[in-house]
């Protein structure tokens, strides 16, 4: 099974690191100890604190905003007016004067002119483009080299609750979000690829920051390190394999091997292949920042599971990361210029990196199923892979 600190893209056999032998069980340290996921203590962060700029949307009042021009309660007056209805207090309304047809023409022309001037003002204020992005004014923070500690549950009951009924499941993904990014060329060099992926992570932070913070957690921006086969990579999770991408919980960073896209023809052929992979790894970052990965590691460390049980927990995690990935891609699709056909073909990418039944990563149909789920919803709770039957995450 995969190392609890690493969360990788491809199936076993494609360079996945193995769990080190002789690791001290979580139960000997207790929840929040030095051992386990992340390699450091997992004190609770300051929940509810702000990280980065929020979208600035006004909160909706319970029941929604009242409809303009709604009925007035009986016996009340409209502001500045007389009581309504027959026999109301006050003088009778004066008879209306008949207007000339020319008056209506002039009023119409003035109205059209005012509307046109208002439209020009809107265009000028938005630089000539009305994008409709919900985070139009949002600027992601720079990559955080020293991110806050990841949340970690203190008991098994809390760990199970964080997996199955996490506060993030009550949030929704904003639609659509901006992302100023061109597709990565197939022949891009290492430096270009790294710049592209770090920019895309900024887009993903812009998509995820509101739901993650809305759930009471923090969403710092991870950095992406692109490396070549055979290159020695300094990672808190140890040596990194070729043909893979990894989210390392120990340093909260994403790592991407330059030869990964050659893993399957579907991945190398897709216009947004590398972005799908990065979105998947960022899905693991969301899991880490909301305590899901810490809860999974804590349960496995304290319950002495069999290999089959441990693999099931890992498959649930991977299925959810697939769903989180495509949900974010859907939110950014308008900005990226990602067509419906490209979303459909992205399902083939996820299917192509499926594994054999019973292993640590889901089978091709399962990966396709959860990727499809993400493309079809903005409700984050629809990506809850921790409460579905085992055969839905095989």
C-alpha atoms as one frame of an Amber mdcrd trajectory, in Angstrom:
protein
   0.000   0.000   0.000   1.107   3.602  -0.385   3.030   5.451   2.251   0.582
   7.367   4.461   2.459  10.597   3.812   2.275  10.254   0.021  -0.796  10.291
  -2.148   0.019   9.336  -5.686  -1.642   9.549  -9.053  -1.159   6.278 -10.873
  -1.861   2.647 -10.048   0.538   0.359  -8.191   3.345  -0.774 -10.405   3.874
   2.707 -11.841   6.446   3.776  -9.308   4.379   4.007  -6.142   6.448   4.205
  -3.002   5.894   1.437  -0.510   5.196   1.842   3.169   8.418   1.571   5.162
   8.800  -1.544   7.247   8.962  -1.403  11.017   6.983   1.817  11.333   5.791
   2.452  14.855   1.997   1.996  15.165  -0.076   5.087  15.686  -1.557   3.594
  18.811   1.786   3.772  20.617   1.934   7.492  20.101  -1.728   8.352  20.351
  -3.574  10.843  18.192  -1.629  14.032  17.741   1.757  12.395  18.340   4.894
  12.644  16.247   4.346   9.462  14.235   2.005   9.075  11.324   0.717  11.208
   8.515   2.654  14.407   8.072   5.536  13.333  10.301   4.853  16.116  12.783
   2.487  16.903  15.613  -1.058  17.642  14.508  -2.347  20.302  16.840  -5.611
  21.877  15.795  -5.275  25.011  13.663  -7.141  28.145  14.550 -10.413  27.101
  12.950 -12.410  29.928  11.514  -9.391  32.103  10.823  -9.185  33.726   7.429
  -6.488  32.761   4.942  -6.220  34.783   1.782  -8.799  37.047   0.233 -12.389
  35.844   0.213 -14.760  36.324  -2.689 -16.515  39.215  -1.000 -20.025  37.853
  -1.567 -22.619  39.145   0.837 -24.158  36.371   2.946 -27.700  35.518   2.031
 -30.256  36.108   4.739 -32.240  33.103   5.999 -34.981  32.383   3.550 -33.412
  34.522   0.836 -33.732  38.217   0.106 -37.257  39.638   0.162 -38.745  40.150
  -3.265 -38.683  43.774  -4.458 -42.117  45.360  -4.372 -43.547  42.673  -2.131
 -46.859  43.109  -0.349 -46.992  45.448   2.613 -48.350  44.080   5.876 -51.954
  45.073   6.558 -52.351  48.498   8.118 -48.792  49.658   7.312 -47.794  52.483
   5.045 -45.192  52.449   2.343 -42.372  54.812   3.251 -43.264  58.379   2.308
 -46.708  57.464   1.015 -50.352  57.348   2.004 -52.167  54.310   3.388 -53.020
  51.936   0.537 -56.425  50.724  -0.516 -59.891  52.288  -0.949 -60.820  54.881
   1.629 -57.230  55.393   2.676 -56.413  58.469   4.705 -55.442  61.520   2.671
 -56.629  63.604  -0.242 -57.957  61.953  -3.375 -55.477  61.517  -6.212 -55.665
  64.313  -8.809 -56.967  63.383 -12.253 -54.252  62.336 -14.711 -53.472  64.578
 -17.653 -53.474  63.054 -21.115 -49.966  62.957 -22.558 -49.041  63.733 -26.122
 -47.714  60.732 -28.170 -44.526  62.750 -28.683 -43.976  62.670 -24.908 -43.844
  58.850 -24.907 -41.331  58.868 -27.777 -39.048  61.301 -25.930 -39.291  59.329
 -22.684 -38.424  56.133 -24.553 -35.373  57.704 -26.194 -34.132  59.071 -22.876
 -34.570  55.651 -21.222 -32.625  53.869 -23.979 -29.846  56.445 -23.700 -29.592
  56.012 -19.930 -29.466  52.225 -20.266 -26.756  52.458 -22.939 -24.648  54.789
 -20.784 -25.009  52.411 -17.844 -23.928  49.467 -19.982 -20.866  51.360 -21.194
 -19.939  52.129 -17.604 -20.129  48.431 -16.712 -17.967  47.476 -19.690 -15.419
  50.158 -18.820 -15.244  48.985 -15.215 -14.565  45.384 -16.250 -12.015  46.146
 -18.956 -14.503  45.485 -21.741 -15.343  41.915 -20.709 -18.204  40.808 -18.491
 -16.933  37.378 -17.441 -19.412  36.535 -14.728 -16.762  34.780 -12.601 -17.801
  34.566  -8.963 -14.230  35.348  -7.863 -13.515  38.077 -10.395 -11.629  40.208
  -7.856  -9.832  37.336  -6.114  -6.042  37.113  -6.220  -4.540  33.881  -4.844
  -1.785  34.181  -2.248   1.767  33.134  -3.138   2.818  29.539  -2.394   3.154
  29.060   1.357   6.606  27.710   2.232   5.602  27.333   5.884   1.925  26.341
   5.878  -0.056  25.906   9.093  -0.046  22.436  10.642  -2.622  20.036   9.276
  -5.630  19.239  11.464  -5.544  15.841  13.132  -8.344  14.188  15.133  -7.867
  13.417  18.803 -10.002  10.255  19.051 -11.192   7.429  16.834 -14.765   8.696
  17.050 -13.647  12.109  15.874 -11.604  10.526  13.080 -14.612   8.579  11.814
 -16.759  11.688  11.993 -14.226  13.691   9.983 -14.300  11.052   7.250 -18.025
  10.440   6.994 -19.607  13.735   8.093 -16.907  16.320   7.467 -17.930  19.981
   7.496 -16.624  20.343   3.930 -19.479  18.117   2.707 -21.969  20.858   3.498
 -20.227  23.319   1.180 -20.586  23.864  -2.568 -18.057  24.639  -5.284 -18.339
  28.213  -6.651 -19.287  28.378 -10.352 -17.586  29.590 -12.507 -14.163  30.605
 -11.242 -11.516  32.506 -13.162  -8.271  30.938 -14.303  -5.950  32.852 -16.602
  -4.094  29.916 -18.099  -3.344  28.452 -21.508  -3.103  24.663 -22.001   0.373
  23.246 -21.440   2.079  22.376 -24.757   2.951  18.711 -25.172   6.626  19.580
 -25.751   6.916  21.977 -22.784  10.232  21.880 -20.960  10.558  21.393 -17.218
  10.631  25.108 -16.347   7.558  25.859 -18.468   5.676  22.924 -16.986   6.506
  23.981 -13.433   5.395  27.563 -14.064   2.169  26.337 -15.662   1.321  23.963
 -12.813   2.046  26.518 -10.119  -0.226  28.989 -11.909  -2.942  26.372 -12.145
  -2.661  25.640  -8.420  -3.398  29.331  -7.883  -6.622  28.796  -9.847  -7.467
  25.762  -7.714  -6.940  27.739  -4.520  -9.333  30.333  -5.930 -11.922  27.591
  -6.430 -11.466  25.830  -3.084 -10.723  28.646  -0.624 -14.341  29.650   0.002
 -15.753  26.149   0.673 -12.715  25.100   2.732 -12.802  28.243   4.850 -16.575
  28.022   5.001 -16.134  24.618   6.627 -13.845  26.167   9.261 -10.449  25.146
   7.862  -7.512  26.908   6.219  -6.506  26.709   2.536  -2.880  27.810   2.023
  -1.440  27.518  -1.475   0.833  24.497  -2.090   3.789  24.768  -4.416   4.504
  22.372  -7.303   7.934  20.907  -7.974   8.467  19.334 -11.400  11.292  16.816
 -11.598  12.874  14.584 -14.240  13.456  10.809 -14.102  16.594  10.016 -12.165
  16.703  13.448 -10.566  17.243  13.562  -6.808  14.319  15.426  -5.282  14.423
  16.828  -1.766  11.051  15.833  -0.328   9.834  15.358   3.217   8.251  12.132
   1.948  11.542  10.671   0.735  12.647   9.633  -2.717  10.080  10.201  -5.434
   9.505   7.798  -8.338   9.306   8.485 -12.048   6.022   8.444 -13.998   4.063
   9.709 -11.044   2.674  12.741  -9.275   2.515  12.994  -5.501   0.968  15.160
  -2.833   3.291  14.991   0.166   1.509  15.686   3.427   4.748  16.048   5.339
   5.623  19.302   3.548   2.191  20.000   1.964   3.608  20.216  -1.554   2.836
  18.660  -4.926   5.502  16.872  -6.999   5.157  16.000 -10.697   7.457  13.819
 -12.824   8.033  15.065 -16.371   7.560  11.583 -17.854   4.163  11.018 -16.235
   2.125  11.912 -19.310   3.636   8.922 -21.125   1.983   6.600 -18.600  -1.090
   6.090 -20.823  -2.039   7.241 -24.339  -5.245   8.836 -23.029  -3.306  10.984
 -20.569  -0.672  12.106 -23.081  -3.302  12.891 -25.731  -5.600  15.010 -23.570
  -5.336  18.772 -23.919  -5.679  19.190 -20.140  -3.952  15.962 -19.099  -1.425
  17.516 -16.733  -4.084  19.794 -15.250  -6.288  16.794 -14.446  -3.381  15.222
 -12.575  -2.591  18.409 -10.650  -6.280  18.839  -9.791  -6.281  15.267  -8.410
  -3.228  15.940  -6.250  -4.775  19.199  -5.102  -7.814  17.134  -4.138  -5.518
  15.335  -1.697  -4.388  18.742  -0.423  -8.030  19.600   0.268  -8.401  16.292
   2.105  -5.320  17.110   4.173  -6.409  20.632   5.036  -9.878  19.432   6.109
  -8.566  16.613   8.293  -9.693  13.757   6.060  -6.198  12.402   5.431  -5.249
  12.807   9.075  -8.378  10.917  10.103  -7.653   8.108   7.654  -4.056   7.779
   8.854  -5.115   7.852  12.486  -7.699   5.107  12.042  -5.284   2.872  10.157
  -2.610   3.479  12.758  -4.832   2.622  15.699  -6.881  -0.302  14.413  -4.160
  -2.654  13.087  -6.011  -3.251   9.795  -5.371  -6.035   7.339  -3.870  -5.182
   3.969  -7.318  -5.475   2.380  -8.818  -3.049   4.907  -5.975  -0.572   4.471
  -6.344  -0.742   0.681 -10.065  -0.042   0.988  -9.381   3.139   2.955  -6.842
   4.227   0.359  -9.242   3.536  -2.509 -11.885   5.682  -0.815  -9.346   8.483
  -0.549  -8.301   8.176  -4.207 -11.893   8.039  -5.449 -12.686  11.220  -3.545
  -9.601  12.965  -4.952 -10.795  12.069  -8.467 -14.199  13.584  -7.695 -12.666
  16.696  -6.145 -10.439  17.073  -9.220 -13.195  17.071 -11.818 -15.456  19.247
  -9.670 -12.733  21.909  -9.676 -12.091  21.416 -13.401 -15.795  21.962 -14.034
 -15.673  25.201 -12.041 -12.708  26.435 -14.118 -13.921  25.027 -17.459 -15.297
  28.327 -18.744 -12.048  30.161 -18.050  -9.916  27.348 -19.434 -12.054  26.973
 -22.537 -12.629  23.312 -21.693 -15.445  21.946 -23.839 -18.049  19.350 -22.920
 -16.334  16.921 -25.271 -13.031  17.473 -23.458 -14.754  16.838 -20.143 -16.130
  13.578 -21.535 -12.711  12.498 -22.799 -11.214  13.365 -19.395 -13.218  10.456
 -17.998 -11.165   8.179 -20.249  -7.995   9.605 -18.699  -9.109   8.623 -15.203
 -10.271   5.234 -16.446  -6.910   4.626 -18.135  -4.954   4.809 -14.881  -7.242
   2.450 -12.957  -5.793  -0.506 -11.086  -6.729  -4.137 -10.527  -9.514  -5.031
  -8.043  -8.543  -5.116  -4.396  -5.389  -2.998  -4.737  -4.680   0.382  -3.200
  -6.132   2.352  -6.133  -9.599   2.055  -7.696 -10.385   0.027 -10.797 -10.910
   1.766 -14.164 -14.741   1.815 -13.910 -14.566   3.183 -10.369 -12.210   5.993
 -11.296 -14.428   6.873 -14.244 -17.521   6.798 -11.995 -16.123   9.245  -9.426
 -14.640  11.534 -12.079 -18.061  11.660 -13.746 -19.622  12.491 -10.380 -17.376
  15.523  -9.977 -18.089  16.851 -13.448 -21.809  16.626 -12.755 -22.124  18.404
  -9.412 -21.130  21.445  -7.389 -22.216  19.919  -4.054 -19.031  18.772  -2.335
 -20.974  16.221  -0.309 -21.621  14.296  -3.522 -17.912  13.395  -3.423 -18.258
  11.676  -0.034 -16.723   8.302  -0.870 -16.456   7.255   2.787 -20.066   6.203
   3.334 -20.839   4.354   0.079 -20.808   0.536  -0.138 -17.459  -1.109  -0.748
 -18.387  -2.163  -4.283 -18.636   1.537  -5.272 -14.960   2.061  -4.463 -13.516
  -1.276  -5.667
